[in-house]
């Protein structure tokens, strides 16, 4: 079980993601990705104060996390703290010169400058999450598709793992069902007239004059 991965996949339901992470306070205290995902969940709910705390904690644990700085900038912007937002965007872009959203935020204010040539791009977190409601809607669809694929793969693996005697038992059960079905079909197919004829024949052999056979 990976609670961070589970929470990330549940970000289309941010309250659920928060509940998943809150079950592991020790993990939140030491894992920057867990703190980052927690911040994104709070941000999605427009809970900007706990979102800020989570992003700042993620940055304390890993000061090279460009996306955490970018989301901190978004949070500060929502809280009308423009100077802190600009500083966060600038730091995010310095850490990851390919982070175009941070560059756009700065360019909107006439502050973005292209980083020096030859600068190495840092490793980015795999938790490269969307920002807007529209992006999260697409993210939610992709997560649901992945869940369906995983469930099908799990079912196929379970079926493949069945022992030989399970298949033998299934074959016996199918054969029994088939025999019962054929017998029922034959009984129904005989119809009421044929059954009555046999009854009357048996009654006549025993010397019984039944009204139904007249």
C-alpha positions as CSV (number, residue, x, y, z in Angstrom):
1,X,0.0,0.0,0.0
2,X,1.3,3.4,-1.0
3,X,-0.8,6.1,0.7
4,X,0.8,8.9,-1.3
5,X,0.0,7.2,-4.6
6,X,-3.5,6.4,-3.4
7,X,-4.0,10.1,-2.4
8,X,-2.7,11.4,-5.7
9,X,-5.1,9.1,-7.6
10,X,-7.9,10.5,-5.4
11,X,-7.2,14.1,-6.0
12,X,-10.4,14.3,-8.1
13,X,-12.0,13.8,-4.6
14,X,-9.7,16.1,-2.6
15,X,-11.5,15.5,0.7
16,X,-10.8,11.8,0.3
17,X,-7.2,12.4,-0.5
18,X,-6.8,14.5,2.7
19,X,-8.4,11.7,4.8
20,X,-6.0,9.1,3.2
21,X,-2.9,11.2,4.1
22,X,-4.1,12.2,7.5
23,X,-4.1,8.5,8.5
24,X,-0.3,8.6,8.3
25,X,0.9,11.7,10.3
26,X,4.5,10.3,10.4
27,X,4.6,10.1,6.6
28,X,3.4,13.7,6.3
29,X,6.1,14.8,8.7
30,X,9.0,13.3,6.6
31,X,7.8,12.8,3.0
32,X,7.8,16.0,0.8
33,X,5.6,14.4,-1.8
34,X,3.0,13.5,0.8
35,X,3.0,17.2,2.0
36,X,2.9,18.4,-1.6
37,X,-0.2,16.2,-2.4
38,X,-1.9,17.3,0.8
39,X,-1.3,20.9,-0.3
40,X,-2.8,20.3,-3.7
41,X,-5.9,18.7,-2.1
42,X,-6.4,21.7,0.2
43,X,-5.8,24.1,-2.8
44,X,-8.5,22.2,-4.8
45,X,-10.9,22.8,-1.9
46,X,-9.9,26.5,-1.8
47,X,-8.6,26.0,1.7
48,X,-5.6,28.2,1.1
49,X,-4.3,28.5,4.7
50,X,-3.7,24.7,5.2
51,X,-2.6,24.5,1.6
52,X,0.1,27.1,2.3
53,X,1.3,25.2,5.4
54,X,1.5,22.0,3.4
55,X,3.5,23.5,0.6
56,X,5.9,25.3,2.9
57,X,6.4,22.0,4.8
58,X,7.1,20.2,1.5
59,X,9.6,22.9,0.6
60,X,11.3,22.6,4.0
61,X,11.7,18.9,3.4
62,X,12.9,19.3,-0.2
63,X,14.0,22.9,-1.2
64,X,14.4,21.8,-4.8
65,X,10.8,20.9,-5.4
66,X,9.9,23.4,-8.1
67,X,6.2,22.4,-8.3
68,X,5.7,23.0,-4.6
69,X,7.1,26.6,-5.1
70,X,4.7,27.1,-8.0
71,X,1.7,25.9,-6.1
72,X,2.8,28.1,-3.2
73,X,2.8,31.0,-5.6
74,X,-0.7,30.2,-6.7
75,X,-1.8,30.0,-3.1
76,X,-0.2,33.3,-2.2
77,X,-1.9,34.8,-5.3
78,X,-5.3,33.6,-4.1
79,X,-4.5,35.1,-0.7
80,X,-3.7,38.5,-2.2
81,X,0.0,38.3,-1.1
82,X,1.5,39.3,-4.4
83,X,5.1,39.8,-3.3
84,X,5.3,36.3,-1.9
85,X,3.6,34.9,-5.0
86,X,6.1,36.5,-7.3
87,X,9.0,35.2,-5.1
88,X,7.6,31.7,-5.2
89,X,7.1,31.8,-9.0
90,X,10.6,33.1,-9.5
91,X,12.1,30.4,-7.3
92,X,10.1,27.7,-9.1
93,X,11.4,28.9,-12.5
94,X,15.0,29.0,-11.2
95,X,14.7,25.4,-10.0
96,X,13.0,24.2,-13.2
97,X,13.5,26.5,-16.3
98,X,11.1,24.3,-18.2
99,X,8.2,25.2,-15.9
100,X,6.3,27.3,-18.4
101,X,3.4,28.0,-16.1
102,X,5.7,29.8,-13.7
103,X,7.3,31.7,-16.5
104,X,3.8,32.8,-17.8
105,X,2.9,34.0,-14.3
106,X,6.0,36.2,-14.2
107,X,5.6,37.4,-17.8
108,X,2.1,38.6,-17.1
109,X,3.8,41.0,-14.7
110,X,6.7,41.8,-16.9
111,X,9.2,40.1,-14.6
112,X,10.2,36.8,-16.2
113,X,13.7,36.5,-17.5
114,X,15.0,33.5,-19.4
115,X,17.5,31.5,-17.3
116,X,21.1,31.3,-18.3
117,X,21.9,29.0,-21.2
118,X,23.3,25.5,-20.3
119,X,21.6,25.4,-17.0
120,X,20.7,21.8,-15.9
121,X,17.1,21.0,-15.5
122,X,16.5,19.4,-12.0
123,X,14.6,16.2,-11.6
124,X,10.9,16.9,-11.4
125,X,8.5,15.1,-9.1
126,X,6.3,12.5,-10.7
127,X,3.5,14.4,-9.0
128,X,3.2,16.9,-11.8
129,X,-0.4,17.7,-11.1
130,X,-2.9,19.9,-12.9
131,X,-4.0,23.3,-11.7
132,X,-7.4,24.3,-13.2
133,X,-10.8,22.7,-12.8
134,X,-10.7,21.7,-16.5
135,X,-7.3,20.1,-16.2
136,X,-8.4,18.2,-13.1
137,X,-11.5,16.9,-15.0
138,X,-9.2,15.4,-17.6
139,X,-6.9,14.1,-14.9
140,X,-9.9,12.5,-13.2
141,X,-10.9,10.7,-16.5
142,X,-7.4,9.4,-17.0
143,X,-7.2,8.1,-13.4
144,X,-10.5,6.3,-13.8
145,X,-9.4,4.7,-17.1
146,X,-6.2,3.6,-15.3
147,X,-8.2,2.1,-12.5
148,X,-10.3,0.2,-14.9
149,X,-7.2,-1.2,-16.7
150,X,-5.7,-2.1,-13.3
151,X,-8.9,-3.9,-12.2
152,X,-9.1,-5.9,-15.5
153,X,-5.4,-6.9,-15.2
154,X,-6.0,-7.9,-11.6
155,X,-9.0,-10.0,-12.5
156,X,-7.1,-11.7,-15.4
157,X,-4.2,-12.5,-13.0
158,X,-6.6,-14.0,-10.5
159,X,-8.3,-16.2,-13.1
160,X,-4.9,-17.3,-14.4
161,X,-3.8,-18.2,-10.9
162,X,-6.8,-20.6,-10.3
163,X,-5.6,-24.2,-9.7
164,X,-6.5,-27.0,-12.1
165,X,-9.1,-28.5,-9.9
166,X,-11.0,-25.2,-9.8
167,X,-11.4,-25.5,-13.6
168,X,-12.4,-29.2,-13.3
169,X,-15.1,-28.3,-10.7
170,X,-16.4,-25.5,-12.9
171,X,-16.6,-28.0,-15.8
172,X,-18.6,-30.4,-13.7
173,X,-21.0,-27.7,-12.6
174,X,-21.5,-26.6,-16.2
175,X,-22.2,-30.2,-17.2
176,X,-24.8,-30.6,-14.4
177,X,-26.5,-27.4,-15.4
178,X,-26.6,-28.6,-19.0
179,X,-28.1,-32.0,-18.1
180,X,-30.8,-30.3,-15.9
181,X,-31.6,-27.9,-18.7
182,X,-32.0,-30.6,-21.3
183,X,-34.2,-32.7,-19.0
184,X,-36.4,-29.7,-18.3
185,X,-36.7,-28.9,-22.0
186,X,-37.8,-32.5,-22.7
187,X,-40.4,-32.4,-20.0
188,X,-41.8,-29.1,-21.2
189,X,-41.6,-30.1,-24.8
190,X,-43.8,-33.1,-24.3
191,X,-46.7,-30.8,-23.8
192,X,-50.0,-31.5,-21.9
193,X,-51.7,-33.6,-24.6
194,X,-48.9,-36.2,-24.7
195,X,-48.9,-36.5,-20.9
196,X,-52.6,-36.9,-20.9
197,X,-52.4,-39.7,-23.5
198,X,-50.0,-41.6,-21.4
199,X,-52.2,-41.2,-18.3
200,X,-55.3,-42.5,-20.2
201,X,-53.4,-45.4,-21.6
202,X,-52.2,-46.4,-18.1
203,X,-55.7,-46.0,-16.7
204,X,-57.2,-48.2,-19.5
205,X,-54.6,-50.9,-18.8
206,X,-55.8,-50.9,-15.2
207,X,-59.5,-51.0,-16.2
208,X,-60.2,-47.5,-15.0
209,X,-62.7,-45.4,-16.9
210,X,-61.5,-41.9,-16.1
211,X,-63.8,-38.9,-17.3
212,X,-60.8,-37.1,-18.7
213,X,-60.1,-39.9,-21.1
214,X,-63.6,-40.1,-22.6
